[in-house]
Amino acid sequence: MADGTGIENANDPELRGRAFDAQMARFLSRRGLLRLGAAGAGAAALASVADKTAAARGPMVASVLGLRQEGSTIVIGLEADPRGIEPAVTYDFTASQVANQISEPLLLIADDGSLLPHLAETFEQPDPLTYVYTLREGVTFHNGSTLTAADVLASVERVRNPDIASPMAWMFDPVDTIEATGDMEVTIKLKSPSGQFQFVPAVSAMSVMPKAFIDTLGPEYTREPIGTGPYKIVSWDAGSQIELAKHTEYWQEGKPYFDRALYQIAVEGTTRVTGLSTGDLQVVREIPPDQLSVVRELPNVNLQEVVGYTINLIFMRNDRPPFDDLKVRQAVAHAINTDSIMSNLVGELGVRANSTSVPPNMPDSATDQLEPVPFDLERTRQLLAESSQPDGFTTSIIVDSENELRVAEAVAIQEMLAEINVTLEINQVPSADRLTLYQEGEYDGMGFWEWGSDFPDANGMLLPAFHSRNLPPQSNQSFYKNPEVDALLDGADQESDPEVRSQMLIDAQKLIAADQPVIWLDHFKWFLAVDKAFGGYTIRPLYYWDAWLRDLAPVE
């Protein structure tokens, strides 16, 4: 059935999956992502940063020496090479740090969850099914063309195009039509009311590139996106660095401050922390857990932190043996000592999850009505004996090789599961390749997965990851299916009564917990280390939609 974009079957996951396979194979071969090496295998205790400075000042530091003296350049330490930085495929915490500086959405999300105008100067909702956005006059793209409604439509069409296989296509499921109702006006009509759709124009699913540029791309991904953002792409040396330059015609007067932004890809956490200590890096978001105390003591750095609308979990592939058996999933959950992982590895990086992905600081969380799965080997053995795998089994777990903490967690879980005759093979892959693997859906067993809600709404933690229509290349990595949960999540998205909606979301969380499709670990915090010479931005729970370089500037 065709929708307002003229694209048929835009939400068919099988079509998106096949398209994604082909697209990413071509894209990754060009990008040379395999140049990325594996990080260290664990989060062992480190010596002082000062003692490691000489060893760490390798290619990364050599390439930025002298730049810290240039007031016009800021250098950011990036924990991995992004998978992609064009809006349609930017859907991870690493890539967003770069992509949000290049392209911009129609709206912004305020600290209190309200919506603010951005590329859309005004917006209104005349009825429950209709949204109207009036675009800001005089906004120019990096190529000099001027923002119009046609650009917005082309950008949305690209996200919904099954050949692109965007992981954000699901955000447009409620949409009936999208049309230009004027050169500078976009009108969106929904099929039914949606509590979450109001936030979609504030995320990268509706970040805008020029229509003429999109038309030249076809189904190919671009490594050189054009946007309206405060910075434009100059170069991307895969596995090494990404360089941005100031958009001199940026529509916000006086911004950005820096003429140049250099993202130095530093996979090793010690290298990033050393860069902070020496001043060669001015901003780092990903801080290794065993170095947080070191960073807190650096005299030249402010360490910001906030509990995110987030979850760290381990998915189990629910549609394939052995995890298509509920008792196997429950047995494995009881065999993992999450309290030990929290105290010995995670520490202050997060707070323990209570059998739900919705953190306690979000409205409509069922945290206080659920209990964490207890470590109980006796219960584990009983469940296994009653399951399809009474003698144990062999499986695997996927972990991003650059993430020292997760690798350490994987090793700990491997040892725990060995106690119940479950052999766990650890498959370390580079972060960008891990995302591609998940979106292709070609994996078995278990995998580490992190999720941050796209919106300040509990259903943003649930619908993308647990609704059956959001199988890969969307974000239901466990291939979980429960029609009753689907109905509750859909109903909550359409319900206008806050009390009824809240109960639907809580009921859904209880059902999901009973099905144990995943192993919930922790709600992780966000950290941002910034050289004290700079200010203007404070990290937020939804920081991954922020163009924080737009506001960062020297402290006067």
TANORRA-V588840 format. One record per backbone hydrogen bond with DSSP energy under -1.0 kcal/mol. CO is the residue of the C=O (numbers start at 1). NH is the residue of the N-H. Records with the same first field share a line. If there is no record, write none. Layout:
BEGIN
CO=NH  NH
END
This chain:
BEGIN
3=6
9=12
12=16
13=17
14=18
15=19
16=20
17=21
18=22
19=23
20=24
21=25
22=26
23=27
24=28
25=29
26=30
27=31
28=32
32=35
33=36
52=56
53=57
56=58
58=62
59=63
61=64  65
64=67
66=69
67=70
70=73
72=259  260
74=262
75=282  283
76=264
78=266
86=89
89=91
92=96
95=98  99
96=100
98=101
99=102  103
101=231
102=229
104=208
105=119
106=118  120
108=116
110=113
114=110
116=108
119=136
120=118
122=134
124=132
127=130
129=190
131=188
132=124
133=186
134=121  122
139=147
141=144
145=141
148=152
149=153
150=154
151=155
152=156
153=157
154=158
155=159
156=160
157=161
161=164  165
166=169
168=171
169=172
170=173
172=175
174=191
176=4
177=189
179=187
182=185
183=149
184=135
185=181
186=133
187=179
188=131
189=176  177
196=199
197=200
199=202
200=203
201=106  107
203=206
204=207
210=214
211=215
214=217  218
217=220
227=142
230=247
232=245
235=243
237=240  241
240=265
241=237
242=263
243=234  235
244=261
245=232
246=248
247=250
252=255
259=246
260=74
261=244
262=76
263=242
264=78
268=272
269=273
270=274
271=275
272=276
273=277
274=278
275=280  281
282=531
283=77
284=529
288=291
291=295
292=296
293=297
295=298
298=301
300=532
302=530
304=528
306=526
308=310
309=453
311=451
312=521  522
313=449
314=519
315=447
316=318
317=320
322=325
325=329
326=330
327=331
328=332
329=333
330=334
331=335
334=376
336=338
337=341
338=342
339=343
340=344
341=345  346
342=347
346=349
349=525
351=523
359=362
362=365
366=369
367=370
376=380
377=381
378=382
379=383
380=384
381=385
382=386
384=387
389=392
393=423
395=425
396=446
397=427
398=448
399=429
400=403
402=404
403=407
404=408
405=409
406=410
407=411
408=412
409=413
410=414
411=415
412=416
413=417
414=418
417=420  422
418=421
423=395
425=397
427=399
429=401
430=434
431=435
432=436
433=437
434=438
435=439
436=440
437=441
441=443
445=317
446=398
447=315
449=313
451=311
455=457
457=460
458=461
459=463
462=466
463=467
467=470
470=476
471=474
475=477
476=479
478=318
482=486
483=487
484=488
485=489
486=490
487=491
488=492
489=493
490=494
491=495
493=195
497=501
498=502
499=503
500=504
501=505
502=506
503=507
504=508
505=509
506=510
507=511
508=512
509=513
510=514
511=515
512=516
517=316
519=314
521=353
522=312
523=351
524=308
526=306
528=304
529=284
530=302
531=534
533=555
535=553
540=543
542=545
543=546
546=548
547=550
548=552
553=535
END
